[in-house]
Amino acid sequence: MKFFLTFAFLATSTTVITAAPVRRDVDPSLVPEFGLQAGLNPTGTGDCDGITNAAGQVVKIPCSCPPDRDAFIQSINENVNAGKVVNNPTIPVSFPTDNSQASQLARLQTAIVTLQNLNGPGVGSKAIQDGTGAATSSPAPATPAGSTGSVSSSAPASPASSPAPAGGVDPALVPDFGHQAGLNPTGTGDCDGITNAAGQVVKVPCSCPPDRDTFIQSLSANVAAGHAVNNPSVSVSFPTDDSNASKAARIQASLITLQNLNGPGEGCPAASTTFSAQLQAVQS
């Protein structure tokens, strides 16, 4: 939008009036609900209960997530008025107000990228924490940003835990990342992740996904322990048969390992891999 100086030429003086930029805040009623409150069942290590994932397990997230809603809406306002994520300017945003699915999807995507970049490029609450990955693929009016959509209702029960074989899990059974680290760095620490359901490239830390050998070593340690070593309240299993339920359990173990690689909730986002899409594929 261009703003022009308005000049009033009088006989004895010239007055210059500068038009102030018009700020249009979003309608809070159109901002998707988180669908989850922060601080549920704290473990004492900084992580709390997030959503229940497609494998029926409660995902551990930082206790500060999701953020205060008023502060979150304020951040959305700043992003929408800027036309981009203020903390990650390479990501455009829009917030159309009609009730079409395309507009609902745009609003949901704006909420997601605001959430993920709340405190800096890629620094915020991850999409896995509010189930938005599933929600963006089916943006019905009643599906808030904190919903897992229909995936969890049809998820198979996680098979019984299988101990890791001597020397760790079979690398051939570990899902491929499906994506490489360091793509198109912006210079601010974030790189290209996967392309999401809205057709937008999700920004992820340039170090994600991690080195595969290191990842498999961490996965093996978790499977041997029966839980995420860095987040012990989250159990993992790694059955070795070829059933879809077992494939789903292996992918879920990989997701948990990825997201807790360096501590509780500290690792790489799911968007740095195709794990979520692989999980949906074996559950469909």
KEGU-265233 format. One line per 10 residues: number of its first residue (from 0); for each residue x, y, z of N, C-alpha, C. Coordinates in steps of 0.1 Angstrom, whole numbers. Example, Ala and Ser with C-alpha at 12.3 -4.5 7.8 and 13.67 -1.06 7.14 Angstrom:
<recs>
0) 132 -57 78 123 -45 78 132 -33 78; 128 -22 71 137 -11 71 129 0 79
</recs>
This chain:
<recs>
0) 8 -12 0 0 0 0 9 12 0; 6 22 -9 14 34 -9 7 46 -2; 15 53 5 9 64 12 15 77 7; 7 88 5 12 100 -1 11 112 9; 19 121 7 19 133 15 8 142 10; -1 147 19 -11 156 15 -7 170 18; -8 178 8 -3 192 9 -16 201 9; -16 210 18 -26 221 19 -19 234 17; -21 240 6 -14 253 3 -23 264 7; -19 272 16 -26 283 21 -19 296 17
10) -26 307 18 -20 320 14 -7 323 21; -7 319 34 4 324 43 13 312 47; 9 300 46 16 289 51 14 276 43; 23 266 45 21 253 38 21 243 49; 11 234 49 9 224 59 11 211 53; 20 202 58 23 189 53 17 178 62; 8 170 58 2 160 66 6 146 61; 13 138 69 17 125 65 7 114 69; 1 107 60 -9 97 63 -2 86 71; -8 81 82 -2 70 90 -6 57 84
20) 3 47 84 -1 34 79 -13 29 86; -22 23 79 -35 17 85 -32 3 90; -33 0 102 -31 -13 108 -44 -20 109; -45 -32 103 -57 -40 103 -55 -53 110; -59 -53 123 -57 -65 131 -67 -76 126; -63 -89 128 -72 -100 124 -83 -101 134; -94 -107 130 -105 -110 138 -102 -122 147; -101 -121 160 -96 -132 169 -105 -144 167; -118 -142 163 -127 -154 162 -123 -163 150; -115 -157 141 -110 -165 129 -97 -171 131
30) -91 -169 142 -78 -175 145 -80 -189 151; -75 -199 145 -77 -213 149 -74 -215 164; -82 -223 171 -79 -226 185 -67 -235 186; -60 -234 197 -49 -244 198 -54 -258 200; -65 -259 207 -70 -273 210 -63 -280 221; -54 -273 227 -46 -279 238 -41 -268 247; -40 -271 260 -35 -261 269 -21 -264 273; -13 -254 277 1 -255 281 1 -261 295; 12 -267 298 15 -271 312 8 -283 317; 4 -292 308 -3 -304 313 7 -315 318
40) 5 -320 329 12 -331 335 28 -329 334; 33 -318 340 48 -316 338 56 -327 345; 67 -331 338 75 -342 343 86 -337 352; 88 -324 353 98 -318 361 111 -316 353; 111 -320 340 123 -318 332 120 -308 321; 110 -300 322 107 -290 312 97 -294 302; 93 -307 302 83 -311 291 70 -315 298; 59 -313 290 46 -316 295 38 -324 284; 26 -327 286 18 -335 277 14 -326 265; 16 -331 253 11 -325 241 -1 -333 236
50) -3 -334 223 -14 -342 217 -11 -357 218; -21 -365 216 -20 -379 215 -18 -382 200; -6 -388 196 -3 -389 182 -10 -401 176; -7 -403 163 -14 -413 155 -12 -428 160; -1 -429 168 2 -443 174 -4 -444 188; -12 -434 192 -19 -435 205 -10 -431 217; 2 -424 214 11 -420 225 10 -405 227; 11 -401 239 11 -387 242 25 -381 239; 25 -371 230 38 -365 226 42 -355 237; 54 -355 241 59 -346 251 64 -333 244
60) 60 -322 250 64 -309 244 69 -299 255; 76 -289 252 79 -279 262 67 -274 269; 68 -272 282 56 -268 290 51 -254 287; 59 -246 280 55 -233 276 47 -233 263; 45 -244 257 37 -245 245 24 -252 247; 13 -248 240 13 -236 231 14 -223 239; 17 -212 233 19 -199 240 6 -193 245; 7 -182 252 -4 -174 256 -12 -170 243; -25 -171 243 -33 -169 231 -32 -154 227; -33 -145 237 -33 -131 234 -20 -127 227
70) -9 -132 233 4 -129 227 6 -135 213; 0 -147 212 0 -154 199 -7 -146 188; -19 -141 192 -27 -133 182 -20 -120 179; -14 -114 189 -6 -102 186 5 -105 176; 11 -116 177 22 -120 167 16 -122 153; 4 -129 153 -3 -130 140 -6 -117 134; -11 -107 142 -14 -94 137 -1 -88 131; 10 -89 137 22 -83 132 26 -89 119; 25 -103 118 29 -110 106 19 -106 95; 6 -106 97 -4 -103 87 -2 -89 82
80) 1 -79 91 2 -65 87 15 -64 79; 25 -72 82 38 -72 74 37 -80 61; 27 -89 60 26 -97 48 36 -109 48; 42 -111 59 53 -121 60 55 -124 75; 62 -135 78 66 -138 92 77 -128 96; 74 -120 105 84 -109 109 97 -116 114; 96 -127 121 108 -134 126 115 -143 115; 108 -144 104 114 -153 93 109 -148 80; 114 -136 75 108 -129 64 107 -136 51; 113 -147 49 112 -154 37 98 -161 35
90) 90 -162 46 78 -169 46 66 -159 45; 59 -159 34 47 -150 33 35 -155 40; 27 -146 44 14 -150 51 3 -142 46; -9 -148 47 -21 -141 44 -32 -145 54; -43 -137 55 -53 -140 64 -67 -136 58; -71 -143 48 -84 -140 42 -95 -143 52; -106 -136 50 -117 -137 61 -129 -145 56; -130 -149 44 -142 -156 40 -141 -171 45; -152 -178 42 -154 -192 48 -150 -203 38; -143 -200 27 -139 -210 18 -129 -219 24
100) -127 -231 19 -117 -240 24 -103 -234 21; -101 -228 10 -88 -222 7 -85 -211 17; -94 -203 21 -92 -192 31 -89 -198 45; -97 -208 48 -95 -215 61 -81 -221 61; -76 -227 50 -63 -233 50 -53 -222 51; -55 -210 44 -45 -199 45 -44 -194 59; -55 -193 66 -55 -188 80 -48 -198 89; -50 -211 87 -44 -222 95 -29 -222 92; -25 -220 80 -11 -220 76 -4 -208 83; -11 -196 83 -5 -185 89 -3 -187 104
110) -13 -194 110 -12 -197 125 0 -206 127; 2 -216 118 13 -226 120 26 -219 119; 28 -211 108 41 -204 107 44 -194 118; 33 -188 123 35 -178 134 39 -186 146; 33 -198 149 36 -206 160 51 -211 159; 55 -215 147 68 -221 146 80 -211 146; 76 -198 144 87 -188 144 84 -177 154; 78 -181 165 73 -171 175 85 -163 181; 96 -169 183 107 -162 190 119 -160 181; 118 -164 168 129 -163 159 128 -173 148
120) 137 -173 138 135 -182 126 136 -196 131; 125 -203 130 124 -217 134 124 -219 149; 122 -208 156 123 -209 171 109 -206 176; 102 -216 181 88 -214 186 83 -228 190; 70 -230 188 64 -243 191 63 -251 178; 67 -263 178 67 -271 166 53 -275 162; 52 -278 149 38 -282 144 34 -295 150; 43 -304 153 40 -317 159 33 -315 173; 36 -303 179 30 -301 192 15 -298 192; 10 -293 181 -4 -290 180 -11 -298 169
130) -4 -308 163 -11 -316 154 -14 -310 141; -8 -298 138 -13 -290 127 -9 -297 113; 1 -306 113 4 -313 101 -8 -320 95; -16 -326 104 -28 -333 100 -39 -324 96; -40 -313 104 -51 -304 102 -49 -297 89; -37 -293 84 -36 -286 72 -40 -295 60; -40 -308 61 -44 -316 50 -59 -317 49; -66 -313 59 -81 -314 58 -87 -302 66; -87 -290 60 -90 -278 68 -105 -276 69; -112 -285 76 -127 -283 78 -129 -272 89
140) -140 -265 89 -142 -254 98 -141 -258 113; -145 -271 116 -144 -275 130 -131 -281 134; -121 -281 125 -108 -287 128 -99 -276 132; -96 -274 145 -87 -263 149 -73 -267 148; -64 -257 150 -50 -260 148 -45 -270 158; -52 -272 169 -47 -282 179 -53 -296 177; -59 -298 166 -65 -311 164 -56 -320 156; -58 -333 158 -50 -343 150 -58 -348 138; -70 -342 136 -78 -346 125 -83 -361 126; -84 -368 115 -90 -381 116 -79 -392 116
150) -66 -388 116 -56 -398 116 -56 -407 128; -57 -400 140 -55 -408 152 -67 -418 154; -79 -414 149 -90 -423 152 -89 -436 144; -81 -437 134 -79 -449 126 -66 -456 128; -58 -450 137 -44 -455 139 -45 -469 145; -36 -478 141 -36 -491 147 -29 -491 160; -32 -500 169 -25 -501 182 -10 -504 180; -2 -497 188 13 -499 186 16 -513 191; 24 -520 182 27 -534 186 36 -534 199; 37 -546 205 45 -547 217 60 -544 213
160) 66 -538 223 80 -534 221 89 -546 219; 98 -544 209 108 -554 206 122 -549 210; 129 -557 217 143 -552 221 151 -551 208; 161 -541 209 170 -539 198 179 -551 197; 183 -556 185 192 -567 184 206 -563 189; 215 -572 191 228 -569 195 234 -560 184; 240 -549 188 245 -540 178 235 -529 174; 223 -530 178 213 -520 175 203 -525 165; 194 -516 161 183 -519 152 189 -522 138; 181 -529 130 185 -532 116 184 -519 108
170) 195 -513 103 194 -501 96 184 -502 84; 183 -513 78 174 -515 67 160 -513 70; 156 -514 83 142 -512 87 140 -498 92; 150 -490 93 149 -476 98 144 -467 86; 133 -460 88 127 -452 76 138 -442 71; 138 -440 58 146 -430 53 141 -416 56; 150 -406 58 145 -393 61 137 -387 50; 140 -391 37 133 -386 26 136 -371 23; 146 -366 29 150 -352 28 164 -350 33; 171 -340 27 185 -338 31 186 -325 38
180) 196 -324 47 198 -312 55 205 -301 46; 204 -289 50 212 -278 44 207 -272 31; 194 -275 27 189 -270 14 186 -256 15; 191 -248 6 187 -234 4 188 -226 17; 200 -225 23 201 -217 36 198 -203 34; 191 -197 43 187 -183 43 197 -174 49; 207 -180 56 217 -172 63 213 -168 77; 201 -173 81 196 -170 95 195 -183 103; 201 -194 97 201 -207 104 190 -216 100; 181 -212 91 170 -221 87 172 -224 72
190) 168 -236 68 169 -241 55 155 -247 51; 155 -252 38 142 -258 33 139 -271 40; 127 -273 45 123 -286 49 113 -291 38; 104 -299 42 94 -305 32 84 -294 27; 78 -297 17 67 -289 12 54 -294 18; 47 -285 25 35 -289 33 23 -290 24; 11 -293 30 -1 -296 23 -6 -283 16; -1 -272 20 -5 -259 14 4 -255 2; 14 -264 -1 23 -261 -11 34 -252 -8; 36 -249 5 47 -240 10 58 -249 16
200) 70 -244 13 82 -250 19 83 -246 33; 84 -256 42 85 -253 57 100 -251 60; 103 -241 67 117 -238 71 120 -246 84; 132 -252 83 137 -260 95 151 -257 97; 156 -260 109 171 -257 112 179 -264 101; 190 -257 97 198 -263 86 205 -276 90; 206 -279 103 213 -291 108 203 -303 107; 191 -301 103 181 -311 103 177 -316 89; 175 -329 86 177 -340 96 191 -342 99; 194 -349 110 207 -352 115 215 -362 106
210) 227 -364 109 235 -374 103 229 -388 106; 227 -396 95 219 -408 96 225 -418 106; 239 -420 105 245 -429 114 243 -425 129; 244 -412 132 242 -407 145 227 -410 149; 218 -408 140 204 -410 143 201 -424 146; 206 -433 138 204 -448 140 210 -452 154; 221 -446 157 227 -449 170 218 -445 182; 212 -433 180 202 -428 190 190 -437 191; 185 -440 179 173 -449 178 176 -462 184; 187 -468 182 191 -481 188 191 -480 203
220) 196 -469 208 197 -467 223 183 -466 229; 174 -459 222 160 -457 226 153 -471 226; 155 -478 215 148 -491 214 153 -501 225; 166 -500 227 172 -509 238 166 -506 252; 163 -492 254 158 -488 267 143 -490 267; 136 -491 256 122 -492 256 115 -478 257; 123 -468 257 117 -454 257 128 -444 252; 123 -432 250 133 -422 245 142 -419 257; 155 -421 255 165 -419 265 165 -405 270; 163 -396 261 163 -381 265 149 -376 269
230) 139 -385 269 125 -382 273 119 -394 278; 123 -400 290 119 -413 294 104 -416 295; 96 -406 296 82 -409 297 75 -413 284; 83 -412 273 78 -416 260 83 -429 256; 75 -439 255 79 -453 251 81 -454 236; 89 -464 232 91 -467 218 91 -482 216; 88 -486 204 89 -500 201 95 -501 186; 100 -512 183 106 -513 170 105 -528 165; 92 -532 163 90 -546 158 95 -547 144; 99 -560 141 106 -562 128 98 -569 117
240) 86 -572 120 78 -578 109 73 -568 99; 66 -573 88 63 -564 77 49 -559 77; 42 -561 88 28 -556 89 28 -540 89; 17 -535 85 16 -520 85 16 -514 100; 11 -522 109 11 -518 123 26 -517 128; 34 -526 124 48 -526 128 56 -515 121; 53 -513 108 59 -502 101 56 -489 107; 43 -487 111 39 -475 118 46 -473 131; 48 -484 139 55 -483 152 70 -479 149; 76 -484 139 90 -481 136 91 -466 132
250) 82 -461 124 82 -447 120 80 -438 132; 70 -443 141 68 -435 153 80 -434 162; 87 -446 163 99 -446 171 110 -436 165; 110 -436 152 119 -427 145 116 -412 147; 103 -409 147 98 -395 150 102 -391 164; 99 -400 173 102 -397 187 117 -394 189; 125 -403 183 140 -402 184 144 -388 178; 138 -385 166 142 -373 159 139 -360 168; 127 -360 174 123 -349 181 129 -347 195; 135 -358 200 141 -357 213 156 -361 212
260) 162 -357 201 176 -361 199 186 -356 209; 183 -343 213 193 -336 222 188 -333 236; 175 -338 239 169 -335 251 154 -336 250; 147 -334 261 132 -335 260 126 -324 251; 121 -329 240 115 -319 230 126 -312 222; 138 -315 223 149 -308 217 155 -317 206; 152 -314 194 158 -322 183 154 -316 170; 150 -323 160 146 -318 147 131 -319 145; 125 -310 139 110 -311 136 107 -321 126; 95 -326 127 90 -337 117 91 -332 103
270) 90 -318 101 90 -313 88 104 -313 81; 114 -318 88 127 -320 82 128 -333 76; 118 -341 77 117 -355 71 104 -357 64; 102 -368 58 89 -373 53 83 -383 62; 87 -384 75 82 -394 84 67 -393 85; 62 -381 87 47 -380 89 39 -385 77; 44 -382 65 37 -387 53 39 -402 52; 50 -408 56 52 -422 56 43 -429 65; 41 -422 77 32 -428 87 17 -428 82; 13 -417 76 0 -417 70 -2 -427 60
280) 8 -430 52 7 -439 41 5 -453 46; 11 -457 57 10 -471 61 -3 -472 70; -9 -461 73 -22 -462 81 -34 -460 72; -32 -457 59 -44 -454 51 -49 -468 45
</recs>
